[in-house]
Amino acid sequence: MVNIENDTEDNIPDENLKIIDKKKFLLFLLPILIVIGLIVSFYSISGKKINSEEELPYTVVDKSAAEDGNKKNLLIFYDLPEINVQIKNADGKRELAQIRLSIEIPTVDDIKIIEGLMPQIADAVIAHTLELTEDELQGSDSLYYLKEELQYRINLITDPIKVTNLNIKNFEILKK
């Protein structure tokens, strides 16, 4: 004869044992989940900084190899952010001018100062370009005048730093 009572008692798990197993399971699982979460968040944050291939706002060119090897002659081209200005045309309507400029500065140390003065530089570019009409911006003579005037105004803002050249990278008048 088979003892049915003993067989059923062995198959029913003890409720106290279930609670202890859940606590042990959570005790080991929670720290593992926390560590995995920290690793994933650290990787995502540091991965953006390390793997992001954002372009620097400046380019350094060494001219010393071309001229003479004794003197270090660096050119630093700092790209200003794109500036959009509404200008007037002959009909009195407003059109959008997009300007991308690059300034040439003497040393890499001046970049921090230029970045600090960027709102004033952008304001000077906008204020001068806003005064001009579309007809005044047509042709190479007009762009040369614009370039010289903007360089003069930027040099007034960045006074101890001499902006040696200003390059117009892009100048477009967008028709509406």
VMD Tcl script that builds the backbone (N, CA, C; Angstrom):
set m [mol new atoms 528]
animate dup $m
set s [atomselect $m all]
$s set {name element resname resid chain x y z} {
  {N N MET 1 A 0.805 -1.145 0.000}
  {CA C MET 1 A 0.000 0.000 0.000}
  {C C MET 1 A 0.880 1.251 0.000}
  {N N VAL 2 A 0.412 2.229 -0.765}
  {CA C VAL 2 A 1.173 3.472 -0.904}
  {C C VAL 2 A 0.586 4.501 0.045}
  {N N ASN 3 A 1.480 5.161 0.690}
  {CA C ASN 3 A 1.048 6.196 1.616}
  {C C ASN 3 A 0.825 7.494 0.835}
  {N N ILE 4 A -0.430 7.845 0.674}
  {CA C ILE 4 A -0.800 9.021 -0.119}
  {C C ILE 4 A -0.495 10.295 0.655}
  {N N GLU 5 A -0.629 10.295 1.948}
  {CA C GLU 5 A -0.410 11.502 2.739}
  {C C GLU 5 A 1.036 11.954 2.654}
  {N N ASN 6 A 1.992 11.072 2.752}
  {CA C ASN 6 A 3.405 11.416 2.706}
  {C C ASN 6 A 3.791 11.942 1.325}
  {N N ASP 7 A 3.200 11.333 0.297}
  {CA C ASP 7 A 3.535 11.716 -1.074}
  {C C ASP 7 A 3.073 13.143 -1.352}
  {N N THR 8 A 1.891 13.495 -0.876}
  {CA C THR 8 A 1.382 14.847 -1.127}
  {C C THR 8 A 2.115 15.867 -0.274}
  {N N GLU 9 A 2.552 15.527 0.906}
  {CA C GLU 9 A 3.275 16.469 1.760}
  {C C GLU 9 A 4.634 16.805 1.177}
  {N N ASP 10 A 5.291 15.867 0.530}
  {CA C ASP 10 A 6.592 16.116 -0.078}
  {C C ASP 10 A 6.468 17.016 -1.310}
  {N N ASN 11 A 5.384 16.946 -2.056}
  {CA C ASN 11 A 5.205 17.736 -3.281}
  {C C ASN 11 A 4.748 19.169 -3.009}
  {N N ILE 12 A 4.141 19.455 -1.873}
  {CA C ILE 12 A 3.676 20.809 -1.552}
  {C C ILE 12 A 4.861 21.562 -0.952}
  {N N PRO 13 A 5.289 22.675 -1.604}
  {CA C PRO 13 A 6.420 23.435 -1.059}
  {C C PRO 13 A 5.979 24.224 0.160}
  {N N ASP 14 A 6.877 24.376 1.035}
  {CA C ASP 14 A 6.610 25.114 2.251}
  {C C ASP 14 A 6.542 26.606 1.922}
  {N N GLU 15 A 5.540 27.320 2.448}
  {CA C GLU 15 A 5.367 28.740 2.138}
  {C C GLU 15 A 6.503 29.568 2.722}
  {N N ASN 16 A 7.010 29.189 3.840}
  {CA C ASN 16 A 8.152 29.914 4.418}
  {C C ASN 16 A 9.378 29.769 3.531}
  {N N LEU 17 A 9.552 28.623 2.945}
  {CA C LEU 17 A 10.668 28.383 2.046}
  {C C LEU 17 A 10.536 29.251 0.793}
  {N N LYS 18 A 9.305 29.455 0.290}
  {CA C LYS 18 A 9.066 30.309 -0.882}
  {C C LYS 18 A 9.471 31.746 -0.568}
  {N N ILE 19 A 9.117 32.256 0.590}
  {CA C ILE 19 A 9.430 33.636 0.962}
  {C C ILE 19 A 10.937 33.814 1.077}
  {N N ILE 20 A 11.617 32.865 1.653}
  {CA C ILE 20 A 13.072 32.927 1.791}
  {C C ILE 20 A 13.724 32.879 0.413}
  {N N ASP 21 A 13.240 32.019 -0.478}
  {CA C ASP 21 A 13.798 31.939 -1.825}
  {C C ASP 21 A 13.595 33.249 -2.593}
  {N N LYS 22 A 12.418 33.875 -2.428}
  {CA C LYS 22 A 12.173 35.157 -3.107}
  {C C LYS 22 A 13.096 36.237 -2.566}
  {N N LYS 23 A 13.318 36.251 -1.263}
  {CA C LYS 23 A 14.197 37.253 -0.669}
  {C C LYS 23 A 15.626 37.061 -1.150}
  {N N LYS 24 A 16.076 35.799 -1.175}
  {CA C LYS 24 A 17.424 35.519 -1.663}
  {C C LYS 24 A 17.545 35.895 -3.135}
  {N N PHE 25 A 16.529 35.581 -3.888}
  {CA C PHE 25 A 16.528 35.903 -5.316}
  {C C PHE 25 A 16.614 37.417 -5.524}
  {N N LEU 26 A 15.804 38.176 -4.792}
  {CA C LEU 26 A 15.829 39.629 -4.900}
  {C C LEU 26 A 17.142 40.202 -4.363}
  {N N LEU 27 A 17.672 39.602 -3.320}
  {CA C LEU 27 A 18.919 40.063 -2.738}
  {C C LEU 27 A 20.069 39.967 -3.751}
  {N N PHE 28 A 20.065 38.946 -4.582}
  {CA C PHE 28 A 21.097 38.802 -5.602}
  {C C PHE 28 A 20.751 39.526 -6.902}
  {N N LEU 29 A 19.478 39.592 -7.239}
  {CA C LEU 29 A 19.064 40.165 -8.516}
  {C C LEU 29 A 19.131 41.691 -8.524}
  {N N LEU 30 A 18.707 42.343 -7.452}
  {CA C LEU 30 A 18.693 43.807 -7.422}
  {C C LEU 30 A 20.072 44.426 -7.606}
  {N N PRO 31 A 21.106 43.998 -6.899}
  {CA C PRO 31 A 22.432 44.598 -7.140}
  {C C PRO 31 A 22.933 44.357 -8.561}
  {N N ILE 32 A 22.626 43.205 -9.107}
  {CA C ILE 32 A 23.053 42.911 -10.481}
  {C C ILE 32 A 22.347 43.852 -11.453}
  {N N LEU 33 A 21.048 44.063 -11.271}
  {CA C LEU 33 A 20.305 44.983 -12.134}
  {C C LEU 33 A 20.801 46.420 -11.981}
  {N N ILE 34 A 21.127 46.816 -10.775}
  {CA C ILE 34 A 21.638 48.166 -10.541}
  {C C ILE 34 A 22.986 48.351 -11.229}
  {N N VAL 35 A 23.860 47.374 -11.111}
  {CA C VAL 35 A 25.178 47.453 -11.757}
  {C C VAL 35 A 25.023 47.490 -13.279}
  {N N ILE 36 A 24.152 46.672 -13.822}
  {CA C ILE 36 A 23.922 46.674 -15.278}
  {C C ILE 36 A 23.365 48.031 -15.716}
  {N N GLY 37 A 22.442 48.583 -14.949}
  {CA C GLY 37 A 21.891 49.902 -15.270}
  {C C GLY 37 A 22.951 50.987 -15.235}
  {N N LEU 38 A 23.831 50.946 -14.247}
  {CA C LEU 38 A 24.907 51.929 -14.167}
  {C C LEU 38 A 25.882 51.787 -15.336}
  {N N ILE 39 A 26.205 50.559 -15.702}
  {CA C ILE 39 A 27.115 50.335 -16.826}
  {C C ILE 39 A 26.502 50.845 -18.126}
  {N N VAL 40 A 25.241 50.554 -18.345}
  {CA C VAL 40 A 24.568 51.001 -19.579}
  {C C VAL 40 A 24.488 52.516 -19.617}
  {N N SER 41 A 24.131 53.146 -18.499}
  {CA C SER 41 A 24.027 54.611 -18.504}
  {C C SER 41 A 25.397 55.259 -18.673}
  {N N PHE 42 A 26.433 54.719 -18.034}
  {CA C PHE 42 A 27.777 55.266 -18.200}
  {C C PHE 42 A 28.243 55.114 -19.643}
  {N N TYR 43 A 27.978 53.977 -20.239}
  {CA C TYR 43 A 28.382 53.746 -21.622}
  {C C TYR 43 A 27.669 54.702 -22.574}
  {N N SER 44 A 26.381 54.916 -22.340}
  {CA C SER 44 A 25.641 55.803 -23.245}
  {C C SER 44 A 26.103 57.244 -23.096}
  {N N ILE 45 A 26.414 57.677 -21.890}
  {CA C ILE 45 A 26.889 59.053 -21.685}
  {C C ILE 45 A 28.301 59.212 -22.227}
  {N N SER 46 A 29.196 58.318 -21.879}
  {CA C SER 46 A 30.577 58.449 -22.342}
  {C C SER 46 A 30.699 58.121 -23.821}
  {N N GLY 47 A 29.845 57.275 -24.327}
  {CA C GLY 47 A 29.881 56.943 -25.750}
  {C C GLY 47 A 29.541 58.139 -26.607}
  {N N LYS 48 A 28.637 58.983 -26.144}
  {CA C LYS 48 A 28.287 60.183 -26.890}
  {C C LYS 48 A 29.451 61.150 -26.919}
  {N N LYS 49 A 30.153 61.279 -25.805}
  {CA C LYS 49 A 31.270 62.212 -25.760}
  {C C LYS 49 A 32.467 61.699 -26.552}
  {N N ILE 50 A 32.751 60.423 -26.445}
  {CA C ILE 50 A 33.929 59.869 -27.099}
  {C C ILE 50 A 33.680 59.651 -28.587}
  {N N ASN 51 A 32.551 59.084 -28.930}
  {CA C ASN 51 A 32.304 58.719 -30.307}
  {C C ASN 51 A 31.696 59.822 -31.145}
  {N N SER 52 A 31.279 60.920 -30.513}
  {CA C SER 52 A 30.671 61.979 -31.307}
  {C C SER 52 A 31.761 62.660 -32.121}
  {N N GLU 53 A 31.527 62.732 -33.398}
  {CA C GLU 53 A 32.514 63.321 -34.282}
  {C C GLU 53 A 32.034 64.696 -34.712}
  {N N GLU 54 A 31.784 65.542 -33.716}
  {CA C GLU 54 A 31.383 66.890 -34.012}
  {C C GLU 54 A 32.598 67.639 -34.547}
  {N N GLU 55 A 32.345 68.469 -35.525}
  {CA C GLU 55 A 33.430 69.248 -36.071}
  {C C GLU 55 A 33.781 70.362 -35.093}
  {N N LEU 56 A 35.056 70.608 -34.961}
  {CA C LEU 56 A 35.495 71.718 -34.138}
  {C C LEU 56 A 35.200 73.007 -34.883}
  {N N PRO 57 A 34.942 74.088 -34.162}
  {CA C PRO 57 A 34.628 75.334 -34.851}
  {C C PRO 57 A 35.861 76.039 -35.407}
  {N N TYR 58 A 37.012 75.403 -35.324}
  {CA C TYR 58 A 38.220 76.030 -35.849}
  {C C TYR 58 A 39.107 75.003 -36.538}
  {N N THR 59 A 39.986 75.523 -37.396}
  {CA C THR 59 A 40.953 74.696 -38.111}
  {C C THR 59 A 42.321 75.333 -37.932}
  {N N VAL 60 A 43.318 74.513 -37.624}
  {CA C VAL 60 A 44.678 75.009 -37.458}
  {C C VAL 60 A 45.496 74.535 -38.656}
  {N N VAL 61 A 46.153 75.500 -39.312}
  {CA C VAL 61 A 46.982 75.202 -40.475}
  {C C VAL 61 A 48.403 75.647 -40.157}
  {N N ASP 62 A 49.368 74.758 -40.392}
  {CA C ASP 62 A 50.775 75.073 -40.145}
  {C C ASP 62 A 51.417 75.513 -41.458}
  {N N LYS 63 A 51.806 76.776 -41.522}
  {CA C LYS 63 A 52.430 77.302 -42.733}
  {C C LYS 63 A 53.946 77.275 -42.655}
  {N N SER 64 A 54.528 76.866 -41.547}
  {CA C SER 64 A 55.975 76.940 -41.370}
  {C C SER 64 A 56.709 76.010 -42.333}
  {N N ALA 65 A 56.109 74.895 -42.701}
  {CA C ALA 65 A 56.773 73.970 -43.615}
  {C C ALA 65 A 56.881 74.571 -45.012}
  {N N ALA 66 A 55.931 75.376 -45.381}
  {CA C ALA 66 A 55.952 75.971 -46.718}
  {C C ALA 66 A 56.949 77.119 -46.809}
  {N N GLU 67 A 57.069 77.915 -45.762}
  {CA C GLU 67 A 57.938 79.089 -45.831}
  {C C GLU 67 A 59.338 78.774 -45.311}
  {N N ASP 68 A 59.513 78.707 -44.028}
  {CA C ASP 68 A 60.796 78.319 -43.451}
  {C C ASP 68 A 60.541 77.437 -42.244}
  {N N GLY 69 A 61.365 76.450 -42.092}
  {CA C GLY 69 A 61.169 75.467 -41.039}
  {C C GLY 69 A 61.537 75.970 -39.664}
  {N N ASN 70 A 62.207 77.086 -39.552}
  {CA C ASN 70 A 62.661 77.575 -38.253}
  {C C ASN 70 A 61.540 78.208 -37.438}
  {N N LYS 71 A 60.699 79.002 -38.062}
  {CA C LYS 71 A 59.675 79.752 -37.342}
  {C C LYS 71 A 58.335 79.036 -37.431}
  {N N LYS 72 A 57.657 78.913 -36.302}
  {CA C LYS 72 A 56.334 78.288 -36.260}
  {C C LYS 72 A 55.327 79.319 -36.719}
  {N N ASN 73 A 54.640 79.045 -37.805}
  {CA C ASN 73 A 53.684 79.983 -38.362}
  {C C ASN 73 A 52.346 79.274 -38.504}
  {N N LEU 74 A 51.439 79.525 -37.554}
  {CA C LEU 74 A 50.142 78.869 -37.551}
  {C C LEU 74 A 49.061 79.824 -38.010}
  {N N LEU 75 A 48.116 79.289 -38.734}
  {CA C LEU 75 A 46.910 80.019 -39.091}
  {C C LEU 75 A 45.746 79.311 -38.408}
  {N N ILE 76 A 44.941 80.057 -37.702}
  {CA C ILE 76 A 43.763 79.489 -37.057}
  {C C ILE 76 A 42.544 80.121 -37.701}
  {N N PHE 77 A 41.734 79.285 -38.332}
  {CA C PHE 77 A 40.496 79.728 -38.955}
  {C C PHE 77 A 39.351 79.318 -38.040}
  {N N TYR 78 A 38.672 80.306 -37.484}
  {CA C TYR 78 A 37.549 80.049 -36.585}
  {C C TYR 78 A 36.258 80.271 -37.352}
  {N N ASP 79 A 35.418 79.243 -37.419}
  {CA C ASP 79 A 34.149 79.324 -38.141}
  {C C ASP 79 A 33.082 79.918 -37.239}
  {N N LEU 80 A 32.519 81.033 -37.676}
  {CA C LEU 80 A 31.404 81.628 -36.950}
  {C C LEU 80 A 30.145 80.857 -37.287}
  {N N PRO 81 A 29.174 80.820 -36.384}
  {CA C PRO 81 A 27.924 80.130 -36.709}
  {C C PRO 81 A 27.198 80.858 -37.842}
  {N N GLU 82 A 26.346 80.116 -38.525}
  {CA C GLU 82 A 25.593 80.710 -39.631}
  {C C GLU 82 A 24.699 81.826 -39.104}
  {N N ILE 83 A 24.709 82.936 -39.833}
  {CA C ILE 83 A 23.915 84.098 -39.429}
  {C C ILE 83 A 22.877 84.350 -40.510}
  {N N ASN 84 A 21.629 84.478 -40.100}
  {CA C ASN 84 A 20.530 84.766 -41.019}
  {C C ASN 84 A 20.031 86.178 -40.754}
  {N N VAL 85 A 19.948 86.965 -41.826}
  {CA C VAL 85 A 19.539 88.356 -41.709}
  {C C VAL 85 A 18.469 88.640 -42.747}
  {N N GLN 86 A 17.442 89.365 -42.348}
  {CA C GLN 86 A 16.432 89.781 -43.321}
  {C C GLN 86 A 16.869 91.114 -43.917}
  {N N ILE 87 A 16.970 91.162 -45.237}
  {CA C ILE 87 A 17.365 92.387 -45.924}
  {C C ILE 87 A 16.218 92.855 -46.814}
  {N N LYS 88 A 16.273 94.120 -47.214}
  {CA C LYS 88 A 15.245 94.693 -48.079}
  {C C LYS 88 A 15.669 94.537 -49.536}
  {N N ASN 89 A 14.686 94.328 -50.403}
  {CA C ASN 89 A 14.990 94.360 -51.829}
  {C C ASN 89 A 14.430 95.650 -52.416}
  {N N ALA 90 A 14.515 95.825 -53.727}
  {CA C ALA 90 A 14.083 97.065 -54.372}
  {C C ALA 90 A 12.591 97.306 -54.195}
  {N N ASP 91 A 11.799 96.260 -54.084}
  {CA C ASP 91 A 10.349 96.396 -53.923}
  {C C ASP 91 A 9.934 96.706 -52.488}
  {N N GLY 92 A 10.877 96.713 -51.580}
  {CA C GLY 92 A 10.546 96.951 -50.179}
  {C C GLY 92 A 10.212 95.681 -49.425}
  {N N LYS 93 A 10.228 94.549 -50.118}
  {CA C LYS 93 A 9.964 93.268 -49.445}
  {C C LYS 93 A 11.230 92.795 -48.747}
  {N N ARG 94 A 11.028 91.943 -47.788}
  {CA C ARG 94 A 12.164 91.398 -47.041}
  {C C ARG 94 A 12.562 90.037 -47.604}
  {N N GLU 95 A 13.865 89.820 -47.682}
  {CA C GLU 95 A 14.408 88.533 -48.107}
  {C C GLU 95 A 15.446 88.096 -47.091}
  {N N LEU 96 A 15.713 86.805 -47.056}
  {CA C LEU 96 A 16.625 86.241 -46.069}
  {C C LEU 96 A 18.015 86.067 -46.675}
  {N N ALA 97 A 19.003 86.606 -45.990}
  {CA C ALA 97 A 20.403 86.423 -46.389}
  {C C ALA 97 A 21.057 85.483 -45.379}
  {N N GLN 98 A 21.671 84.425 -45.894}
  {CA C GLN 98 A 22.400 83.479 -45.042}
  {C C GLN 98 A 23.887 83.733 -45.239}
  {N N ILE 99 A 24.582 83.929 -44.117}
  {CA C ILE 99 A 26.008 84.253 -44.173}
  {C C ILE 99 A 26.765 83.265 -43.295}
  {N N ARG 100 A 27.808 82.682 -43.861}
  {CA C ARG 100 A 28.740 81.830 -43.099}
  {C C ARG 100 A 30.113 82.452 -43.233}
  {N N LEU 101 A 30.709 82.786 -42.102}
  {CA C LEU 101 A 31.994 83.470 -42.084}
  {C C LEU 101 A 33.032 82.650 -41.338}
  {N N SER 102 A 34.268 82.892 -41.671}
  {CA C SER 102 A 35.392 82.301 -40.976}
  {C C SER 102 A 36.387 83.424 -40.722}
  {N N ILE 103 A 36.855 83.553 -39.484}
  {CA C ILE 103 A 37.836 84.583 -39.181}
  {C C ILE 103 A 39.181 83.938 -38.910}
  {N N GLU 104 A 40.230 84.658 -39.236}
  {CA C GLU 104 A 41.584 84.166 -39.025}
  {C C GLU 104 A 42.157 84.883 -37.803}
  {N N ILE 105 A 42.559 84.095 -36.792}
  {CA C ILE 105 A 43.097 84.667 -35.559}
  {C C ILE 105 A 44.517 84.163 -35.349}
  {N N PRO 106 A 45.333 84.914 -34.584}
  {CA C PRO 106 A 46.757 84.571 -34.491}
  {C C PRO 106 A 47.099 83.339 -33.654}
  {N N THR 107 A 46.411 83.097 -32.544}
  {CA C THR 107 A 46.795 81.971 -31.686}
  {C C THR 107 A 45.572 81.153 -31.264}
  {N N VAL 108 A 45.829 79.934 -30.874}
  {CA C VAL 108 A 44.768 79.039 -30.413}
  {C C VAL 108 A 44.208 79.531 -29.080}
  {N N ASP 109 A 45.027 80.216 -28.286}
  {CA C ASP 109 A 44.579 80.725 -26.986}
  {C C ASP 109 A 43.466 81.765 -27.132}
  {N N ASP 110 A 43.386 82.413 -28.288}
  {CA C ASP 110 A 42.380 83.454 -28.508}
  {C C ASP 110 A 40.990 82.881 -28.772}
  {N N ILE 111 A 40.886 81.590 -28.969}
  {CA C ILE 111 A 39.597 80.976 -29.288}
  {C C ILE 111 A 38.597 81.178 -28.153}
  {N N LYS 112 A 39.030 81.008 -26.917}
  {CA C LYS 112 A 38.127 81.192 -25.766}
  {C C LYS 112 A 37.592 82.622 -25.719}
  {N N ILE 113 A 38.443 83.589 -25.999}
  {CA C ILE 113 A 38.012 84.988 -25.986}
  {C C ILE 113 A 37.012 85.241 -27.110}
  {N N ILE 114 A 37.295 84.691 -28.288}
  {CA C ILE 114 A 36.388 84.851 -29.434}
  {C C ILE 114 A 35.033 84.216 -29.125}
  {N N GLU 115 A 35.045 83.038 -28.506}
  {CA C GLU 115 A 33.779 82.374 -28.154}
  {C C GLU 115 A 32.984 83.208 -27.142}
  {N N GLY 116 A 33.673 83.863 -26.239}
  {CA C GLY 116 A 32.994 84.716 -25.269}
  {C C GLY 116 A 32.394 85.965 -25.909}
  {N N LEU 117 A 33.019 86.437 -26.975}
  {CA C LEU 117 A 32.550 87.634 -27.672}
  {C C LEU 117 A 31.597 87.314 -28.825}
  {N N MET 118 A 31.247 86.052 -28.989}
  {CA C MET 118 A 30.435 85.641 -30.130}
  {C C MET 118 A 29.087 86.369 -30.228}
  {N N PRO 119 A 28.364 86.617 -29.141}
  {CA C PRO 119 A 27.110 87.370 -29.292}
  {C C PRO 119 A 27.326 88.778 -29.847}
  {N N GLN 120 A 28.393 89.440 -29.415}
  {CA C GLN 120 A 28.682 90.780 -29.921}
  {C C GLN 120 A 29.099 90.740 -31.386}
  {N N ILE 121 A 29.868 89.728 -31.765}
  {CA C ILE 121 A 30.293 89.594 -33.156}
  {C C ILE 121 A 29.086 89.340 -34.052}
  {N N ALA 122 A 28.213 88.425 -33.627}
  {CA C ALA 122 A 27.014 88.132 -34.417}
  {C C ALA 122 A 26.130 89.374 -34.525}
  {N N ASP 123 A 26.029 90.123 -33.444}
  {CA C ASP 123 A 25.226 91.344 -33.464}
  {C C ASP 123 A 25.809 92.361 -34.441}
  {N N ALA 124 A 27.127 92.499 -34.483}
  {CA C ALA 124 A 27.754 93.446 -35.405}
  {C C ALA 124 A 27.516 93.040 -36.858}
  {N N VAL 125 A 27.611 91.749 -37.139}
  {CA C VAL 125 A 27.368 91.260 -38.503}
  {C C VAL 125 A 25.910 91.506 -38.896}
  {N N ILE 126 A 25.001 91.192 -38.001}
  {CA C ILE 126 A 23.575 91.382 -38.288}
  {C C ILE 126 A 23.256 92.867 -38.465}
  {N N ALA 127 A 23.770 93.713 -37.563}
  {CA C ALA 127 A 23.462 95.143 -37.621}
  {C C ALA 127 A 23.952 95.765 -38.922}
  {N N HIS 128 A 25.142 95.389 -39.367}
  {CA C HIS 128 A 25.651 95.978 -40.607}
  {C C HIS 128 A 24.919 95.431 -41.836}
  {N N THR 129 A 24.696 94.135 -41.873}
  {CA C THR 129 A 24.054 93.529 -43.039}
  {C C THR 129 A 22.602 93.963 -43.146}
  {N N LEU 130 A 21.968 94.209 -42.033}
  {CA C LEU 130 A 20.571 94.640 -42.013}
  {C C LEU 130 A 20.386 95.999 -42.691}
  {N N GLU 131 A 21.402 96.837 -42.622}
  {CA C GLU 131 A 21.344 98.155 -43.239}
  {C C GLU 131 A 21.395 98.098 -44.766}
  {N N LEU 132 A 21.915 97.033 -45.302}
  {CA C LEU 132 A 22.143 96.943 -46.746}
  {C C LEU 132 A 20.897 96.426 -47.464}
  {N N THR 133 A 20.797 96.761 -48.733}
  {CA C THR 133 A 19.715 96.237 -49.569}
  {C C THR 133 A 20.264 95.134 -50.452}
  {N N GLU 134 A 19.379 94.432 -51.122}
  {CA C GLU 134 A 19.795 93.343 -51.998}
  {C C GLU 134 A 20.679 93.868 -53.133}
  {N N ASP 135 A 20.354 95.034 -53.655}
  {CA C ASP 135 A 21.153 95.602 -54.743}
  {C C ASP 135 A 22.568 95.937 -54.282}
  {N N GLU 136 A 22.721 96.339 -53.037}
  {CA C GLU 136 A 24.046 96.668 -52.505}
  {C C GLU 136 A 24.890 95.425 -52.236}
  {N N LEU 137 A 24.269 94.273 -52.274}
  {CA C LEU 137 A 24.987 93.026 -52.001}
  {C C LEU 137 A 25.245 92.207 -53.269}
  {N N GLN 138 A 24.974 92.776 -54.429}
  {CA C GLN 138 A 25.182 92.062 -55.688}
  {C C GLN 138 A 26.582 92.352 -56.217}
  {N N GLY 139 A 27.271 91.324 -56.688}
  {CA C GLY 139 A 28.576 91.488 -57.313}
  {C C GLY 139 A 29.733 91.316 -56.353}
  {N N SER 140 A 30.911 91.150 -56.939}
  {CA C SER 140 A 32.112 90.887 -56.141}
  {C C SER 140 A 32.580 92.135 -55.399}
  {N N ASP 141 A 32.391 93.323 -55.979}
  {CA C ASP 141 A 32.777 94.553 -55.291}
  {C C ASP 141 A 31.994 94.714 -53.992}
  {N N SER 142 A 30.723 94.394 -54.043}
  {CA C SER 142 A 29.873 94.521 -52.859}
  {C C SER 142 A 30.293 93.542 -51.769}
  {N N LEU 143 A 30.614 92.327 -52.167}
  {CA C LEU 143 A 31.048 91.341 -51.173}
  {C C LEU 143 A 32.408 91.714 -50.592}
  {N N TYR 144 A 33.274 92.305 -51.402}
  {CA C TYR 144 A 34.563 92.754 -50.883}
  {C C TYR 144 A 34.352 93.871 -49.854}
  {N N TYR 145 A 33.460 94.820 -50.165}
  {CA C TYR 145 A 33.141 95.893 -49.231}
  {C C TYR 145 A 32.548 95.309 -47.939}
  {N N LEU 146 A 31.638 94.373 -48.085}
  {CA C LEU 146 A 31.030 93.735 -46.918}
  {C C LEU 146 A 32.096 93.046 -46.070}
  {N N LYS 147 A 32.989 92.333 -46.715}
  {CA C LYS 147 A 34.059 91.623 -46.015}
  {C C LYS 147 A 34.941 92.604 -45.250}
  {N N GLU 148 A 35.370 93.675 -45.883}
  {CA C GLU 148 A 36.244 94.650 -45.232}
  {C C GLU 148 A 35.542 95.351 -44.069}
  {N N GLU 149 A 34.300 95.705 -44.261}
  {CA C GLU 149 A 33.555 96.389 -43.211}
  {C C GLU 149 A 33.317 95.463 -42.015}
  {N N LEU 150 A 32.964 94.207 -42.279}
  {CA C LEU 150 A 32.744 93.252 -41.181}
  {C C LEU 150 A 34.043 92.973 -40.435}
  {N N GLN 151 A 35.149 92.858 -41.154}
  {CA C GLN 151 A 36.434 92.635 -40.498}
  {C C GLN 151 A 36.786 93.825 -39.608}
  {N N TYR 152 A 36.532 95.027 -40.081}
  {CA C TYR 152 A 36.798 96.232 -39.283}
  {C C TYR 152 A 35.957 96.213 -38.013}
  {N N ARG 153 A 34.680 95.915 -38.144}
  {CA C ARG 153 A 33.790 95.910 -36.971}
  {C C ARG 153 A 34.146 94.800 -35.997}
  {N N ILE 154 A 34.511 93.638 -36.505}
  {CA C ILE 154 A 34.908 92.530 -35.621}
  {C C ILE 154 A 36.210 92.871 -34.899}
  {N N ASN 155 A 37.139 93.536 -35.575}
  {CA C ASN 155 A 38.385 93.947 -34.923}
  {C C ASN 155 A 38.135 94.957 -33.815}
  {N N LEU 156 A 37.124 95.804 -33.965}
  {CA C LEU 156 A 36.783 96.732 -32.886}
  {C C LEU 156 A 36.282 95.990 -31.647}
  {N N ILE 157 A 35.558 94.914 -31.863}
  {CA C ILE 157 A 35.007 94.133 -30.749}
  {C C ILE 157 A 36.095 93.319 -30.062}
  {N N THR 158 A 36.971 92.708 -30.832}
  {CA C THR 158 A 37.994 91.793 -30.287}
  {C C THR 158 A 39.317 92.511 -30.075}
  {N N ASP 159 A 39.314 93.742 -29.659}
  {CA C ASP 159 A 40.438 94.659 -29.760}
  {C C ASP 159 A 41.821 94.130 -29.417}
  {N N PRO 160 A 42.124 93.554 -28.299}
  {CA C PRO 160 A 43.541 93.166 -28.210}
  {C C PRO 160 A 43.884 92.059 -29.202}
  {N N ILE 161 A 42.898 91.293 -29.602}
  {CA C ILE 161 A 43.120 90.228 -30.585}
  {C C ILE 161 A 42.896 90.819 -31.966}
  {N N LYS 162 A 43.842 90.585 -32.847}
  {CA C LYS 162 A 43.733 91.112 -34.210}
  {C C LYS 162 A 43.211 90.016 -35.120}
  {N N VAL 163 A 42.030 90.248 -35.678}
  {CA C VAL 163 A 41.492 89.336 -36.690}
  {C C VAL 163 A 42.200 89.692 -37.985}
  {N N THR 164 A 43.083 88.814 -38.437}
  {CA C THR 164 A 43.933 89.144 -39.583}
  {C C THR 164 A 43.209 89.015 -40.914}
  {N N ASN 165 A 42.163 88.217 -40.966}
  {CA C ASN 165 A 41.426 88.061 -42.214}
  {C C ASN 165 A 40.024 87.555 -41.901}
  {N N LEU 166 A 39.113 87.863 -42.784}
  {CA C LEU 166 A 37.743 87.379 -42.683}
  {C C LEU 166 A 37.408 86.731 -44.017}
  {N N ASN 167 A 36.941 85.513 -43.973}
  {CA C ASN 167 A 36.588 84.784 -45.197}
  {C C ASN 167 A 35.088 84.562 -45.230}
  {N N ILE 168 A 34.498 84.861 -46.380}
  {CA C ILE 168 A 33.083 84.580 -46.567}
  {C C ILE 168 A 32.991 83.171 -47.127}
  {N N LYS 169 A 32.517 82.255 -46.308}
  {CA C LYS 169 A 32.406 80.865 -46.748}
  {C C LYS 169 A 31.164 80.640 -47.606}
  {N N ASN 170 A 30.086 81.331 -47.243}
  {CA C ASN 170 A 28.845 81.180 -47.972}
  {C C ASN 170 A 28.022 82.450 -47.787}
  {N N PHE 171 A 27.482 82.933 -48.889}
  {CA C PHE 171 A 26.602 84.101 -48.832}
  {C C PHE 171 A 25.484 83.867 -49.825}
  {N N GLU 172 A 24.274 83.719 -49.315}
  {CA C GLU 172 A 23.119 83.454 -50.168}
  {C C GLU 172 A 21.993 84.388 -49.803}
  {N N ILE 173 A 21.281 84.834 -50.822}
  {CA C ILE 173 A 20.041 85.579 -50.612}
  {C C ILE 173 A 18.916 84.659 -51.067}
  {N N LEU 174 A 18.089 84.267 -50.123}
  {CA C LEU 174 A 17.011 83.333 -50.409}
  {C C LEU 174 A 15.750 84.101 -50.787}
  {N N LYS 175 A 15.235 83.806 -51.949}
  {CA C LYS 175 A 14.003 84.448 -52.426}
  {C C LYS 175 A 12.825 83.754 -51.788}
  {N N LYS 176 A 11.834 84.525 -51.387}
  {CA C LYS 176 A 10.643 83.945 -50.776}
  {C C LYS 176 A 9.622 83.608 -51.823}
}
mol reanalyze $m
mol bondsrecalc $m
mol representation Tube
mol addrep $m
